Amino acid sequence: MQLITENVIAQGGDGLVLYGGRSKSDGRIVFPMPEGAEAERYDRVPLKSEGKLWSYTVQRFPPKNPPFLGPNAPDTFKPFALGYVELEDQVIVETRIVTDDFDALTVGLPMKLTTTEYMTNEAGSPVGTFAFEPIASRS
């Protein structure tokens, strides 16, 4: 699946890599990496691929197009979770949460980086974006 932009997420040698920016002046990490003239003040840095669910909600009705670029027709729309994932000692990332079990979501739930289909391009092929999903129980 084609990814929406390699400035935000890319396939690396060890798997998916999410990128943010580290301020050259104070070391603060931001997400996403700034663009344009603002980008000159930041170094592109890889972010952690695991974190904890900080907050979430479930989108149960179709959002407006634009700015939403995914399917929003009432007959094809599927509810989805949105949340914030805290990447310890780095940043809190706003993200889609990949799960079919909304009731299993709880603040503090361990999460890992993944992708999800976001839209289709002009050729009708899927385009993916970053997302996080619950980490399966490690027993």
C-alpha positions in Angstrom: 0.0 0.0 0.0 1.3 3.4 -0.9 1.8 5.7 2.2 0.4 9.2 2.3 3.8 10.9 2.8 7.3 9.7 3.6 7.8 12.9 5.6 5.5 11.5 8.3 5.8 7.7 8.0 8.1 5.4 6.0 9.0 1.7 5.8 12.4 1.3 7.3 14.7 -1.7 7.6 13.2 -2.6 11.0 9.6 -1.8 10.1 7.5 1.3 10.1 9.1 4.6 11.2 7.1 7.6 12.3 9.0 10.9 12.0 8.8 14.1 14.0 11.0 17.1 14.4 13.5 18.0 17.2 13.9 21.7 17.8 17.5 22.8 17.2 17.2 25.5 19.9 15.7 23.6 22.8 15.5 19.9 21.8 11.6 19.8 22.1 10.1 17.2 19.8 7.0 18.0 17.7 4.7 16.0 15.5 4.4 16.2 12.6 7.7 17.6 11.4 7.2 21.2 10.4 7.3 22.1 6.7 8.6 25.1 4.7 10.7 27.8 6.4 9.8 26.5 9.8 11.4 23.1 9.1 14.8 24.7 9.0 14.6 25.1 12.8 14.1 21.3 13.3 16.0 18.1 12.7 13.9 15.2 11.4 13.9 12.4 14.0 12.4 8.9 14.2 9.8 8.6 16.9 9.1 5.6 19.2 6.9 2.9 17.6 5.1 2.1 20.9 3.3 4.2 23.4 0.2 4.4 25.6 -3.3 5.5 24.8 -3.6 9.0 26.4 -7.2 9.8 25.3 -9.7 8.6 22.7 -13.1 8.9 21.1 -15.1 7.0 18.5 -16.2 8.8 15.3 -19.7 7.3 14.7 -20.9 9.5 11.9 -19.3 10.4 8.5 -17.1 13.5 8.7 -17.3 16.2 6.1 -15.3 16.0 2.8 -13.0 18.1 2.9 -11.0 18.1 5.0 -11.6 14.4 5.6 -10.5 12.5 2.5 -11.7 9.0 3.3 -15.1 7.4 2.5 -17.9 9.3 4.1 -21.0 8.1 2.3 -23.6 6.9 4.9 -23.9 3.5 3.3 -20.1 2.8 3.2 -19.0 4.7 6.3 -17.5 2.5 9.2 -17.1 4.1 12.6 -13.5 4.4 13.7 -11.5 5.4 16.8 -9.4 8.5 17.1 -7.0 9.2 20.0 -3.8 10.5 21.3 -0.9 8.2 21.9 1.9 9.2 24.3 5.3 8.3 23.1 7.2 8.4 26.4 9.8 11.2 26.7 9.0 12.4 23.1 5.5 13.7 22.2 1.8 12.9 22.2 0.5 12.0 18.7 -3.0 12.5 17.4 -3.9 9.3 15.5 -6.4 6.8 14.2 -6.7 3.8 16.4 -7.1 0.5 14.5 -9.5 -1.7 16.4 -12.9 -3.3 15.9 -13.4 -3.5 19.7 -14.1 0.0 20.9 -15.1 -1.2 24.3 -11.6 -2.6 24.9 -10.0 0.8 24.6 -8.9 2.3 27.9 -6.6 5.2 28.8 -3.1 3.7 29.4 -3.5 0.8 27.0 -0.2 -0.1 25.3 -0.2 0.8 21.6 2.0 0.1 18.6 2.5 1.9 15.3 0.8 0.5 12.2 -0.9 1.7 9.0 -4.5 1.9 7.9 -6.1 2.7 4.6 -7.1 6.3 4.5 -8.2 7.0 1.0 -7.8 5.9 -2.6 -5.7 7.8 -5.1 -6.8 8.9 -8.6 -5.9 5.4 -9.9 -8.2 3.8 -7.4 -5.4 2.3 -5.3 -5.4 2.4 -1.5 -3.3 5.1 0.2 -2.3 4.4 3.8 -1.5 6.6 6.7 0.0 6.0 10.2 -2.2 4.7 13.0 -1.7 2.9 16.3 -3.3 -0.3 17.4 -3.5 -2.1 20.8 -0.6 -4.4 21.5 -1.8 -7.9 21.9 -1.4 -9.3 25.4 2.2 -10.5 25.9 1.8 -13.6 28.0 
